[in-house]
Amino acid sequence: MIFILLGLLAYQPPDEYAIFYGADMVWAQFSRHWEDAYDTSASAFMTAQGSHDMKHWYQLHRAKMEVDFAKILSLRYRIDAHYDFETAEHRHRVEPMIRFAPGFRFHLMIAPLYFKKNDEMGAGVSWRAKDRRNWLEFHAILENFDHNNILRHVNPGPSRDPYSRIPIRFEADARGELPWIKARLHGELGSRSRQYLDWPDSTWEVWERYSDHQSAWGRVEVKPLKGLWLGSRFSWRKNGSLTEWPEQDSLFVDTLRDGWIAPCVSFSPTERLELYAEHRLWSLYRNMDSLTYQRDYDVTTFQASWQPCSFFVLHAGYQYSWRDRFINDSLIAEPWSGRHDRSRLMFNFEFRFPSGFTFVVKEGLKMYDFPQELFRRFHAHTYVQFYIPLGLVSELGTK
């Protein structure tokens, strides 16, 4: 038991203290209707923001703009920002595009980042239908291509870690739609890169690091009957590194695998009413050589949406989540009850405007230890989401 406790103290993700974290991540995702609107727009902006705890906000921002300058020349700009407990990413990407055949384009891209050593550049090709509901893209991207150049101005020391093999990332992005099926898929495959320590006087000897990155996410839905959609969302990513000290015959491994799948069903008996159910199976695994950590979340969500008028939609639902944690394959008992489970009622107020601008406020009410917790501290987090179409950008490009 002492080894288990020591292992727990050695590694404990900060999000474990957020008691609604698993349910919040389901709550924070954009609805299938918002995602369809964003995917099929030339220019748009979406954001989701909510309270993790008394110290942290969760934030997700996505924006894209596309402008045609001539019959064959256009420009696409994308920005993605994500702030979570262990994530602080802010990426923007500029893509000049040349149309070389009807529906087909050649892409160049560059992604300047705050730390120049992480800059990216690449090229790709794409095909897209006129209605923007079907497309297929492939990209090859040089990651950290400026890393070695930046090191020319870095003094000898642990920060001098040039690449002997620069990482290359291959991306595939696609969307397809027919009257009875919708699919949105994205995949990334990173080649194995290699770094070494360029510091002759290092007391750590000479080390070599190998790293790789892979990810995939998407959504698939089928429509077997009128008003009924069956499908699933999914996400999977892997970040791994292997560091070796050849002269000391030792190595260090750090691998993170994070993936979930969420089967869902949506039924609309009328145009104004939608019933939605989803169950997310979410597993996170980290191998740090001398320690392994695993966390499994199960989150069940039921929601009913009613649109009494054109500009307002009321969503009401219920969420129940539980988790299990393991250190070196040994189950870690949760404090007090021995198991971590939480439930809450959800009330979402969505406002839709003729311009396409939409925002929703999501409020939760505690339902575990009912009714004591409900009347003592009823608040169970608040989230806000905005969707803004940017049609003016395309109009300016046309003018």
Residue pairs with C-beta under 8 A, 6 or more apart in sequence:
3 328
4 327
4 328
4 330
4 332
7 291
7 327
7 328
8 327
8 332
10 291
11 286
11 288
11 291
11 293
11 327
13 85
13 86
13 284
13 293
13 295
14 85
14 86
15 21
15 52
15 84
15 85
15 86
16 295
16 325
17 53
18 24
18 52
18 53
18 56
18 85
19 340
19 342
20 321
20 342
20 344
20 364
20 380
20 381
21 52
22 280
22 282
22 297
22 298
22 299
22 321
22 323
23 299
23 301
23 319
23 321
23 342
23 344
24 50
24 52
24 58
24 381
24 383
25 282
25 299
26 262
26 278
26 280
26 299
26 301
26 319
26 321
27 50
27 301
27 319
27 346
27 362
27 364
27 381
27 383
28 48
28 50
28 58
28 60
28 383
29 48
29 233
30 38
30 46
30 48
30 385
30 387
32 219
32 221
32 266
34 46
34 358
34 385
34 387
35 184
35 219
36 182
37 44
37 356
37 387
37 389
38 44
38 46
38 62
38 64
38 387
39 132
39 175
39 184
40 131
40 132
40 133
41 64
41 132
41 389
41 390
42 64
42 65
42 66
42 132
42 391
42 393
42 394
43 64
43 65
43 66
43 389
43 390
43 391
43 393
43 394
44 63
44 64
44 387
44 388
44 389
44 390
45 61
45 62
45 63
45 386
45 387
45 388
45 390
46 61
46 62
46 63
46 385
46 386
46 387
46 388
47 59
47 60
47 61
47 62
47 385
47 386
48 58
48 59
48 60
48 383
48 384
48 385
49 57
49 58
49 59
49 60
49 383
49 384
49 385
50 57
50 58
50 362
50 381
50 382
50 383
50 384
51 57
51 58
51 381
51 382
51 383
52 58
52 84
52 85
56 85
57 83
58 83
58 84
58 383
59 81
59 82
59 83
60 81
60 82
60 83
61 79
61 80
61 81
61 82
62 79
62 80
63 78
63 79
63 80
63 390
64 76
64 77
64 78
64 79
65 76
65 77
65 78
65 390
65 393
66 74
66 75
66 76
66 77
66 393
66 394
66 397
67 74
67 75
67 393
67 394
67 396
67 397
68 74
68 394
68 397
68 398
69 75
69 397
71 99
72 98
72 99
72 100
73 96
73 97
73 98
73 99
74 96
74 97
74 99
74 105
74 397
75 94
75 95
75 96
75 97
76 94
76 95
76 97
77 92
77 93
77 94
77 95
78 92
78 93
78 95
79 90
79 91
79 92
79 93
80 89
80 91
80 92
81 89
81 90
81 91
82 88
82 89
83 89
90 113
90 114
91 111
91 113
92 111
92 112
93 109
93 110
93 111
93 120
94 109
94 110
94 111
95 107
95 108
95 109
96 107
96 108
97 105
97 106
97 107
97 108
97 126
98 105
98 106
99 105
100 106
103 127
103 128
103 129
103 130
104 125
104 126
104 127
105 125
105 126
105 127
105 128
106 123
106 124
106 125
107 123
107 124
107 125
107 126
107 137
107 139
108 122
108 123
109 120
109 121
109 122
109 123
109 124
109 139
109 141
110 119
110 120
110 121
111 119
111 120
111 121
112 119
113 119
113 120
116 146
116 150
117 144
117 146
117 147
117 150
117 151
118 143
118 144
118 147
119 144
119 145
119 146
120 141
120 142
120 143
120 144
120 145
120 169
121 141
121 142
121 145
122 139
122 140
122 141
122 142
122 169
123 139
123 140
124 137
124 138
124 139
124 140
124 171
125 137
125 138
126 135
126 136
126 137
126 138
127 135
127 136
127 137
128 134
128 135
128 136
129 135
133 175
133 177
134 175
134 176
134 177
135 173
135 174
135 175
136 172
136 173
136 174
137 171
137 172
137 173
137 174
138 170
138 171
138 172
139 170
139 171
139 173
140 168
140 169
140 170
140 171
141 168
141 169
141 170
141 171
142 166
142 167
142 168
143 166
143 167
143 168
143 169
143 190
143 193
144 163
144 166
144 167
144 193
145 166
147 162
147 163
147 166
148 162
148 163
148 166
151 159
151 160
151 161
151 162
151 198
154 160
156 198
156 199
156 200
156 201
157 199
158 197
158 199
158 202
158 204
160 197
160 198
160 199
161 195
161 196
161 197
161 198
161 209
162 195
162 196
162 198
163 193
163 194
163 195
164 194
164 195
164 196
165 192
165 193
165 194
166 193
167 190
167 191
167 192
167 193
167 211
167 212
167 213
168 190
168 191
169 188
169 189
169 190
169 191
169 213
170 188
170 189
170 190
170 191
171 186
171 187
171 188
172 185
172 186
172 187
172 188
173 185
173 186
173 187
174 183
174 184
174 185
174 186
175 183
175 184
175 185
176 182
176 183
177 183
179 223
180 222
180 223
180 224
181 220
181 221
181 222
181 223
182 219
182 220
182 221
182 231
183 218
183 219
183 220
183 221
184 218
184 219
184 220
185 216
185 218
185 220
186 216
186 217
186 218
187 215
187 216
188 213
188 214
188 215
188 216
189 214
190 211
190 212
190 213
190 214
191 212
192 210
192 211
192 212
193 210
193 211
193 212
194 208
194 209
194 210
195 208
195 209
195 211
196 206
196 207
196 208
196 209
197 204
197 206
197 207
197 208
204 245
205 245
205 246
205 247
205 248
206 245
206 246
206 247
207 243
207 244
207 245
208 243
208 244
208 246
209 241
209 242
209 243
209 244
210 241
210 242
210 243
210 244
211 239
211 240
211 241
211 242
212 238
212 239
212 240
212 241
213 237
213 238
213 239
213 240
214 237
214 238
215 235
215 236
215 237
215 238
216 234
216 235
216 236
216 237
217 233
217 234
217 235
217 236
218 233
218 234
219 231
219 232
219 233
219 234
220 231
220 232
221 229
221 230
221 231
221 266
222 229
222 230
222 231
223 229
223 230
224 230
227 267
227 268
227 269
228 265
228 266
228 267
228 268
229 265
229 266
229 267
230 264
230 265
231 263
231 264
231 265
232 261
232 262
232 263
232 264
233 261
233 262
233 264
233 278
234 259
234 260
234 261
234 262
235 258
235 259
235 260
236 257
236 258
236 259
236 260
237 256
237 257
237 258
237 259
238 255
238 256
238 257
238 258
239 255
239 256
240 253
240 254
240 255
240 256
241 253
241 254
241 255
242 251
242 252
242 253
243 251
243 252
243 253
243 254
244 250
244 251
244 252
245 251
251 289
252 289
253 287
253 288
253 289
254 286
254 287
254 288
254 289
255 286
255 287
256 284
256 285
256 286
257 283
257 284
257 285
257 286
258 283
258 284
258 285
259 282
259 283
260 280
260 281
260 282
260 283
260 297
261 280
261 281
262 278
262 279
262 280
262 281
263 278
263 279
264 276
264 277
264 278
264 279
265 276
265 277
265 278
266 274
266 275
266 276
267 274
267 275
267 276
268 274
268 275
269 275
271 307
272 306
272 307
272 308
273 304
273 305
273 306
273 307
274 304
274 305
275 303
275 304
275 305
276 301
276 302
276 303
276 304
276 305
276 317
277 300
277 301
277 302
277 303
278 300
278 301
279 298
279 299
279 300
279 301
280 297
280 298
280 299
280 301
281 296
281 297
281 298
282 296
282 297
282 298
282 299
283 294
283 295
283 296
283 297
284 293
284 294
284 295
284 296
285 292
285 293
285 294
286 292
286 293
286 294
291 327
291 328
292 326
292 327
292 328
292 329
293 325
293 326
293 327
294 325
294 326
294 329
295 323
295 324
295 325
295 326
296 323
296 324
296 325
297 321
297 322
297 323
298 321
298 322
298 323
299 319
299 320
299 321
300 319
300 320
300 321
301 317
301 318
301 319
301 346
302 317
302 318
302 319
303 315
303 316
303 317
303 318
303 346
303 348
304 315
304 316
304 317
305 313
305 314
305 315
306 313
306 314
307 313
307 314
308 314
310 352
311 351
311 352
311 353
312 349
312 350
312 351
312 352
313 350
313 352
314 347
314 348
314 349
314 350
315 346
315 347
315 348
315 349
315 350
315 360
315 362
316 345
316 346
316 347
316 348
317 345
317 346
317 348
318 343
318 344
318 345
318 346
318 367
319 343
319 344
319 346
319 364
320 341
320 342
320 343
321 341
321 342
321 343
322 339
322 340
322 341
322 342
323 340
323 341
324 331
324 339
325 331
325 332
325 334
326 332
333 339
334 340
341 368
342 368
343 366
343 367
343 368
344 364
344 365
344 366
344 367
344 368
344 380
345 364
345 365
345 367
346 362
346 363
346 364
346 365
347 362
347 363
347 364
347 365
348 360
348 361
348 362
348 363
349 360
349 361
349 363
350 358
350 359
350 360
351 358
351 359
351 360
352 358
355 389
356 387
356 388
356 389
356 391
357 386
357 387
357 388
357 389
358 386
358 387
359 384
359 385
359 386
359 387
360 384
360 385
361 382
361 383
361 384
362 382
362 383
362 384
362 385
363 379
363 382
364 379
364 380
364 381
364 382
365 374
365 378
365 379
365 380
366 373
366 374
366 377
366 378
366 379
366 380
367 373
367 374
